[in-house]
């Protein structure tokens, strides 16, 4: 039975929330840069570089100096970066 895109996103969101030790009954809608970096397995400075260079299209929210990431955007980003192989079939 193939998994739908929405089901995949929900599964990834659940993994992110579990990794960040969030209460599943009251999950946050967004997290800070440090938590987002932990969920992606990168340094917070890496997210800063991605934001300034536009290397990856990972949406973020910025109010003043405060940077936040939506859990749903992180899940979408992970799903879009998921691959089955790195080369061409011959």
C-alpha distances in whole Angstrom, upper triangle without the diagonal:
4,7,9,13,14,12,13,16,17,16,18,21,20,21,24,25,25,27,30,30,30,30,26,28,30,29,31,30,31,33,36,36,36,33,31,32,31,28,28,30,33,36,37,40,37,35,39,39,36,37,41,40,36,35,31,30,30,31,34,36,40,43,46,45,42,39,35,32,29,26,24,26,25,22,21,24,22,18,20,22,19,19,18,21,25,26,26,25,28
4,6,9,12,10,10,14,15,14,16,19,19,19,22,24,24,25,28,29,28,29,26,28,29,27,29,28,29,30,33,33,34,31,28,30,29,25,25,27,30,34,34,37,34,32,36,36,32,34,37,36,33,31,28,27,26,28,31,33,37,40,43,42,39,36,33,29,26,24,21,23,22,19,18,20,18,15,17,19,16,16,15,19,22,24,23,23,26
4,7,8,6,7,10,11,10,12,15,15,16,18,20,21,22,24,26,25,25,22,24,26,23,25,24,25,27,30,30,30,27,25,27,26,22,22,24,27,31,31,34,31,29,33,33,30,31,34,33,30,29,25,24,23,25,27,30,33,36,39,39,36,32,29,25,23,20,18,19,19,15,15,17,16,12,15,17,14,15,15,19,22,24,24,24,27
4,5,5,6,9,10,11,12,14,15,17,19,20,21,23,25,26,25,25,22,24,25,22,24,22,24,26,28,29,30,27,24,26,26,22,22,25,27,31,31,33,30,28,32,32,29,29,33,32,29,28,24,22,22,23,25,28,31,34,37,37,34,31,27,24,21,19,16,17,18,14,13,16,15,12,14,16,14,16,17,20,23,25,25,25,29
4,5,5,6,9,10,11,12,14,15,17,18,20,21,23,24,23,24,21,23,23,21,22,20,21,23,25,26,27,24,21,23,23,20,19,22,24,27,28,30,27,25,28,29,25,26,29,28,25,24,20,19,18,19,22,24,28,31,34,33,31,27,24,20,18,16,13,14,14,11,9,12,12,8,10,13,12,14,16,19,21,23,24,25,28
4,5,5,6,9,10,10,12,14,15,16,18,20,21,22,21,21,18,20,20,18,19,17,19,21,24,25,26,23,20,23,23,19,19,23,25,28,27,30,28,25,28,29,26,26,29,29,26,25,22,19,18,18,21,23,26,29,32,32,29,26,23,19,16,14,11,13,14,10,9,13,13,10,12,15,15,17,19,22,24,27,28,28,32
4,5,5,6,9,10,11,12,14,15,17,18,20,21,20,20,17,18,20,17,19,18,20,21,25,25,26,23,21,23,23,19,19,22,25,28,28,31,28,26,29,30,27,28,31,31,28,27,23,22,20,21,23,25,28,31,34,34,31,27,24,20,18,15,12,15,15,11,11,15,13,11,14,16,15,17,18,22,24,27,28,28,32
4,5,5,6,9,10,11,12,14,15,16,18,20,19,20,17,20,20,18,19,18,19,20,23,23,24,21,19,20,20,16,16,19,22,25,25,28,25,23,27,28,24,25,29,28,25,24,20,19,18,19,21,24,27,30,33,32,29,26,23,19,16,14,11,13,13,9,9,12,10,7,11,13,11,14,15,19,21,24,25,25,29
4,5,5,6,9,10,10,12,14,15,16,18,17,18,15,18,18,15,16,14,15,17,20,20,21,18,16,18,18,14,14,18,20,23,23,25,23,21,24,25,22,22,26,26,23,22,18,17,15,16,18,20,24,26,29,29,26,22,19,15,13,10,8,9,9,6,6,9,9,7,10,12,12,15,17,20,22,25,26,27,31
4,5,5,6,9,10,11,12,14,15,16,15,15,12,14,15,13,14,13,15,17,20,21,22,18,17,19,18,15,16,19,21,24,24,27,25,23,26,27,24,25,29,29,26,25,21,20,18,18,19,21,25,27,30,30,26,23,20,16,13,10,8,11,11,8,9,13,12,10,14,16,15,18,20,23,25,28,30,31,34
4,5,5,6,9,10,11,12,14,15,15,15,12,15,16,14,16,15,17,18,21,21,21,18,17,19,17,14,15,17,20,23,24,27,25,23,26,28,25,26,29,29,27,26,22,21,19,20,21,23,26,29,32,31,28,25,21,18,15,12,11,13,12,9,11,13,11,10,14,15,13,16,18,21,24,27,28,29,33
4,5,5,6,9,10,10,12,14,14,15,13,16,17,14,15,14,15,15,18,18,18,15,13,15,14,10,11,14,17,20,20,23,21,19,23,24,21,22,26,26,23,22,19,18,15,17,18,20,24,26,29,28,25,21,18,15,13,9,9,11,9,5,8,10,8,8,11,12,11,15,17,20,21,25,27,28,32
4,5,5,6,9,10,11,12,11,13,10,13,13,10,11,10,11,12,15,16,17,13,12,14,14,10,12,15,17,20,19,23,21,19,22,24,21,22,25,26,24,23,19,18,15,16,16,18,21,24,27,26,22,19,16,13,10,7,7,9,8,5,9,11,10,10,13,15,14,18,20,23,25,28,30,31,35
4,5,5,6,9,10,10,10,11,8,11,12,9,12,12,14,14,17,18,18,14,14,16,15,11,14,16,19,21,21,25,23,21,25,27,24,25,29,29,27,26,23,22,19,19,20,21,24,26,29,28,25,22,18,16,13,10,10,13,11,9,12,14,13,13,16,17,16,20,22,25,27,30,32,33,37
4,6,5,6,9,10,10,12,11,14,15,12,13,14,15,14,17,17,17,13,13,14,12,9,11,13,16,19,19,23,21,20,23,25,23,24,27,28,26,25,21,21,18,19,20,22,25,27,30,28,25,22,19,16,14,11,12,14,11,9,13,14,11,12,16,16,15,18,20,22,24,28,30,31,35
4,5,5,6,9,9,11,11,14,14,10,11,12,11,11,13,14,13,10,9,11,9,6,9,11,14,16,16,19,18,16,20,22,20,21,24,25,23,22,19,19,15,16,16,18,21,23,26,24,21,18,15,12,11,8,10,11,8,8,11,12,10,12,15,15,15,18,21,23,24,28,31,32,36
4,5,5,6,5,8,7,11,10,7,8,10,11,10,13,15,14,10,11,13,11,9,12,14,16,18,18,21,21,19,22,24,22,23,26,28,26,25,22,21,18,18,18,19,21,23,26,24,21,18,15,13,12,8,11,13,11,10,14,15,14,15,18,19,19,22,24,27,28,32,34,36,39
4,5,5,6,8,8,12,12,10,12,14,14,13,16,17,16,12,13,15,12,10,13,14,17,19,19,23,22,21,24,26,25,25,29,30,28,27,24,24,21,21,21,22,25,27,29,27,24,21,18,16,15,12,14,16,14,13,17,17,15,17,20,20,19,23,24,27,29,32,35,36,40
4,5,8,11,11,15,15,12,13,15,14,12,14,15,13,10,11,12,8,7,10,11,14,16,16,20,19,18,21,23,22,23,27,27,26,25,22,23,19,20,20,21,24,26,28,25,22,20,17,15,15,12,15,16,13,13,16,16,14,16,19,19,18,21,23,25,27,30,33,35,38
4,6,9,11,14,13,10,10,13,12,10,11,12,10,7,9,11,8,7,11,12,14,15,15,19,19,17,20,22,21,22,25,27,26,25,22,22,19,19,18,19,21,23,25,22,19,17,15,13,13,11,14,15,13,13,17,17,15,18,21,20,20,24,26,28,29,33,36,37,41
4,7,9,12,11,10,11,14,14,12,14,16,14,10,13,14,12,11,15,15,18,18,18,22,22,21,24,26,25,26,29,30,29,29,26,26,22,22,21,22,24,25,27,25,22,20,17,16,16,13,16,18,16,16,20,20,19,21,24,23,23,27,28,31,32,36,38,40,43
4,6,9,8,6,7,11,11,10,13,15,14,11,13,15,13,12,16,17,19,20,19,23,23,21,24,27,25,25,29,30,29,29,26,25,21,21,20,20,22,23,25,24,20,19,16,15,14,11,14,17,15,15,19,20,18,20,23,24,24,27,29,32,33,37,39,41,44
4,5,5,6,8,12,13,13,16,19,18,14,16,19,17,15,19,21,23,24,23,27,27,25,27,30,29,28,32,34,32,32,29,28,24,24,22,22,24,25,28,27,23,22,18,18,16,13,16,19,18,17,21,22,21,22,26,26,26,30,32,34,36,39,42,43,47
4,5,5,9,12,14,14,18,20,20,16,17,20,18,16,19,21,24,25,24,28,28,25,28,31,29,29,32,34,32,32,28,27,24,23,22,23,25,26,29,28,25,23,19,18,15,13,14,18,17,15,19,21,20,20,24,25,24,28,30,33,34,38,40,41,45
4,6,10,12,15,16,19,22,22,19,20,23,21,19,22,24,27,28,27,31,30,28,30,33,31,31,34,36,34,34,31,29,26,25,24,24,26,27,30,29,26,24,21,20,17,15,16,20,19,18,21,23,23,23,26,28,27,31,33,36,38,41,43,44,48
4,7,9,12,13,16,20,20,16,18,21,20,18,21,23,25,26,25,28,28,26,28,31,29,28,32,34,32,32,29,27,24,23,21,21,23,23,26,26,22,21,18,17,15,13,15,18,18,17,20,22,22,23,26,27,27,31,33,36,38,41,43,45,48
4,6,9,10,14,16,17,13,14,17,16,14,18,20,22,23,21,25,25,22,24,27,26,25,28,30,28,29,25,24,20,19,18,18,20,21,24,24,20,18,15,13,11,9,11,14,14,14,17,19,18,20,22,24,24,28,30,33,34,38,40,41,45
4,5,7,10,14,14,11,12,16,15,14,17,19,20,21,19,22,22,20,21,25,23,22,25,27,26,26,23,22,18,16,15,14,17,17,20,20,16,15,11,10,8,8,10,13,13,13,16,17,18,20,22,23,24,28,30,33,34,37,40,41,45
4,7,11,13,15,12,12,16,16,14,16,19,20,21,19,22,22,19,20,23,21,20,23,25,23,24,21,19,16,14,12,12,15,16,19,19,15,13,10,9,6,6,8,10,11,12,14,15,17,18,20,21,23,26,29,32,33,36,38,40,44
4,7,10,12,10,9,13,14,12,14,17,17,18,15,18,18,15,17,20,18,17,20,22,21,21,19,17,13,11,9,9,12,13,16,16,12,10,6,5,4,5,8,9,9,12,13,14,16,18,19,20,22,26,29,31,31,35,37,39,43
4,7,8,6,6,10,11,10,12,15,15,15,12,16,16,13,15,18,17,16,19,21,20,21,18,17,14,12,10,10,12,13,16,14,11,9,5,5,6,7,10,11,10,12,15,15,15,18,20,20,22,25,29,31,31,34,37,39,43
4,6,5,6,9,10,11,13,14,14,13,10,13,14,11,12,16,15,14,17,20,19,20,18,17,14,13,10,10,10,12,13,11,8,6,5,6,9,10,13,13,12,15,17,16,17,20,21,21,23,27,30,31,31,35,37,40,43
4,6,5,6,9,10,11,12,11,9,6,9,10,7,9,12,12,11,14,16,16,17,15,15,12,12,9,10,10,13,14,11,9,6,6,7,10,11,14,13,11,15,17,15,16,19,20,19,21,25,28,29,29,32,35,38,41
4,5,5,6,9,10,10,9,8,5,9,10,9,11,14,14,14,17,19,19,19,17,18,15,15,13,14,14,16,17,14,11,10,9,10,13,13,16,15,13,16,18,16,17,20,21,20,22,25,28,29,29,32,35,38,41
4,5,5,6,9,10,10,10,8,12,13,11,13,16,16,16,19,21,20,20,18,18,14,15,13,14,15,17,19,16,13,11,9,9,11,10,14,13,11,13,16,15,15,18,20,19,20,24,27,28,28,32,35,37,40
4,5,5,6,9,9,9,8,11,11,8,11,14,13,13,16,18,17,17,14,14,11,11,10,12,14,16,18,16,13,10,8,7,9,8,11,10,7,10,13,11,11,15,16,15,17,21,24,25,25,29,32,34,38
4,5,5,6,5,6,5,9,8,7,10,12,11,12,15,17,16,15,14,15,12,13,12,14,16,18,19,17,15,12,11,10,12,12,14,13,10,13,15,12,12,16,17,15,17,20,23,24,24,27,30,33,36
4,5,5,6,7,8,11,11,11,14,16,15,16,19,20,20,19,17,18,15,16,15,17,19,21,22,19,17,15,13,12,14,12,15,15,11,13,16,14,13,16,18,16,17,20,23,24,24,28,31,33,37
4,6,8,10,11,14,13,12,15,17,15,17,20,21,20,18,16,16,13,15,14,17,19,21,23,21,18,15,13,11,12,9,12,12,8,9,13,11,10,13,15,14,15,18,21,22,23,26,29,31,35
4,6,9,10,12,10,10,13,14,13,14,18,18,17,15,13,14,11,14,14,17,19,22,24,21,19,16,14,11,13,11,13,12,8,9,12,9,8,11,13,11,12,15,18,20,19,23,26,28,32
4,7,9,12,10,11,14,15,14,16,19,19,19,17,15,17,14,17,17,20,21,24,25,23,21,18,16,14,16,15,17,15,12,13,15,13,11,14,16,13,14,17,19,20,20,23,27,29,32
4,7,8,6,8,11,11,11,14,16,16,16,14,13,15,13,16,16,18,19,22,23,20,19,16,15,14,16,16,18,16,13,15,16,13,12,16,17,14,16,18,21,21,20,24,27,30,33
4,5,5,7,9,10,11,13,15,16,16,15,15,17,15,17,16,18,18,21,21,18,17,14,15,14,17,17,20,18,15,17,19,16,16,19,20,17,19,22,25,25,24,27,30,33,36
4,5,5,7,9,10,11,13,14,15,15,14,16,13,15,13,15,15,17,17,14,13,11,12,12,15,16,18,16,14,17,19,16,16,20,20,18,21,24,27,27,26,29,33,35,39
4,5,5,6,9,10,11,12,14,13,14,16,14,16,14,16,15,18,18,14,14,12,14,14,18,19,21,19,16,20,21,18,18,22,22,20,22,25,28,28,26,29,32,36,38
4,5,5,6,9,10,10,12,10,11,13,12,14,14,16,16,19,19,16,16,13,14,14,17,18,20,17,14,18,18,15,15,19,18,16,19,21,24,24,22,26,29,32,35
4,5,5,6,9,10,10,10,9,11,9,11,10,12,13,16,17,14,13,10,11,10,14,15,16,14,12,15,16,13,14,17,17,15,18,21,24,25,23,27,29,32,36
4,5,5,6,9,10,11,11,12,11,12,11,12,12,15,14,12,12,9,12,12,16,17,19,16,15,18,19,16,17,21,20,19,22,24,28,28,26,29,32,35,38
4,5,5,6,8,8,10,12,12,13,13,15,15,18,18,15,16,13,15,15,18,20,21,18,16,20,20,16,18,21,19,18,21,23,27,26,24,27,30,33,36
4,6,5,5,5,6,8,8,10,11,14,14,18,18,16,16,13,14,13,16,17,18,15,14,17,16,13,15,18,16,15,18,20,24,24,22,25,27,30,33
4,6,5,7,8,8,8,9,8,11,11,14,15,13,13,10,12,12,15,17,18,14,14,17,17,14,16,19,17,17,20,23,26,27,25,28,30,33,36
4,6,8,10,11,11,12,12,13,13,16,15,14,15,13,15,15,18,20,21,18,18,21,20,17,20,22,20,20,23,25,29,29,27,29,31,35,38
4,5,8,10,11,13,14,16,16,19,19,17,18,16,17,17,20,22,22,18,18,21,20,17,19,21,19,18,22,23,27,26,24,26,28,32,34
4,5,6,9,10,12,15,15,19,19,18,18,15,16,15,18,20,19,16,16,19,17,14,17,19,16,16,19,21,25,24,22,25,26,30,33
4,7,9,12,14,17,18,21,22,21,21,17,18,16,19,20,20,16,15,18,16,13,15,17,14,13,17,18,22,21,19,21,23,27,29
4,6,9,11,15,17,20,22,20,20,16,16,14,15,16,16,12,12,14,12,9,11,13,11,10,14,16,19,20,18,20,23,26,29
4,6,9,13,15,19,21,20,19,15,15,12,13,15,14,10,11,13,11,8,11,13,10,11,15,17,21,21,20,23,24,27,31
4,7,10,13,16,19,18,16,12,11,9,10,11,11,7,7,10,9,6,10,12,10,11,14,17,21,22,21,24,26,29,32
4,7,10,14,16,16,14,11,9,7,8,11,10,7,8,11,10,9,12,14,13,14,17,20,24,26,25,28,30,32,36
4,7,10,13,12,10,7,6,5,7,10,11,8,9,13,13,11,14,17,16,17,20,23,27,28,28,31,33,35,39
4,7,10,10,8,6,5,6,8,12,13,11,12,15,15,15,18,20,20,21,24,27,31,32,31,34,36,39,43
4,6,7,6,5,6,9,11,15,16,14,15,19,19,18,21,23,23,23,26,30,33,35,34,37,39,42,45
4,6,5,7,9,12,14,17,19,17,19,22,22,21,24,27,26,27,30,33,37,38,37,40,43,45,49
4,6,8,11,14,17,20,22,20,21,25,25,24,27,29,29,29,32,35,39,40,39,42,44,47,51
4,6,10,13,16,19,22,20,20,24,24,23,25,28,28,28,31,34,37,38,37,40,43,46,49
4,7,10,13,16,19,17,17,21,22,21,23,26,26,26,29,32,35,37,36,39,41,44,48
4,7,10,13,15,14,14,17,18,17,19,22,22,22,25,28,32,33,32,35,38,41,44
4,7,10,12,11,11,14,15,15,17,19,20,20,23,26,30,31,31,34,37,39,43
4,6,9,7,7,10,12,11,13,16,16,17,19,23,26,28,28,31,33,36,39
4,5,5,6,9,10,11,13,14,15,17,19,22,26,28,28,31,33,36,39
4,5,5,6,9,10,11,12,14,15,17,21,24,26,27,30,32,34,38
4,5,5,6,9,10,10,12,14,15,19,22,25,26,29,31,32,36
4,5,5,6,9,10,10,12,14,18,21,23,24,27,29,31,35
4,5,5,6,9,10,11,12,16,19,22,22,25,27,30,33
4,5,5,6,9,10,11,14,17,20,21,24,26,28,32
4,6,5,6,9,10,14,17,19,20,23,24,26,30
4,5,5,6,9,12,16,18,18,21,23,25,29
4,5,5,6,10,13,15,16,19,22,24,27
4,5,5,9,12,14,16,19,20,22,26
4,6,8,12,14,14,17,18,20,24
4,6,10,11,12,15,17,19,23
4,7,9,11,14,16,18,21
4,6,7,10,12,14,18
4,7,9,11,12,15
4,6,8,9,13
4,7,10,13
4,7,9
4,6
4
